Amino acid sequence: MAVIELDQQSFEETVTNNPFVIIDFWAPWCAPCRSFAPTYETVSEAFPEIIFAKVNTEEQQGIAAHFQIRSIPTLMIFREKVIIYSEAGALPESGLRALIQKASELDMNEVHQKIAGAKEG
């Protein structure tokens, strides 16, 4: 599946309606963002069950502000509407693949229980 561009309207719909979404926050003027893009595209093809998306922080400043994006590229992973990873910096292909593997193995029932416990406490 191709990498999709998200805007204010499609962002929430994409995160809400898909169990596994990876988002690359980037900008056209950012050299590390441009060098990471082919890696992101290549890895996306190996995981067709995951939604790979991009947010142009220049065009979508509201989304970038909401998530307090201070450095780009920033990678954010959502599983079942929960942010399980958010980190600035471009990854090599092997690092991105390893990160996706770890994110895939995460027990989301346990994550939801911890969130519920934190809200009660």
C-alpha positions, 0 to 999 in steps of 0.5 A, a space after each residue: 500500500 502506498 503512503 498516504 498524506 493526512 490532513 485535518 479531516 483525514 487524520 482522525 478518521 485514519 487513526 480511528 478506523 485503523 488498528 495500526 497506523 504509523 505517521 511520519 511528520 515531515 516538511 519539504 525543507 527538511 533534508 533528513 525528512 527527504 532522505 528518510 522518505 524512500 526508506 519509509 516508502 520501502 518499508 511500507 510495502 513490506 507491511 501491507 496490513 499497516 497504514 503508513 501516513 505522512 503529515 506535512 507540518 508546513 501545511 498541517 500546522 494544527 496537527 503538528 501543534 496538537 501533537 507538539 511536534 518540535 523536531 522533524 522527522 518525527 515518527 508516531 505509531 498508533 495502535 488501537 487509537 493509542 500512541 505507543 511510540 513518538 520519537 524524533 529522528 530518521 531511522 535506518 531501514 533495519 531500525 524501522 523494521 525492528 521498531 514495527 516488529 516490536 510495536 506489532 508484538 505489544 500486548 494492547 490489552 495490557 496497554 489498555 488496562 494500564 491506561 484505565 488504571 492510570 485514569 482511575 488513580 
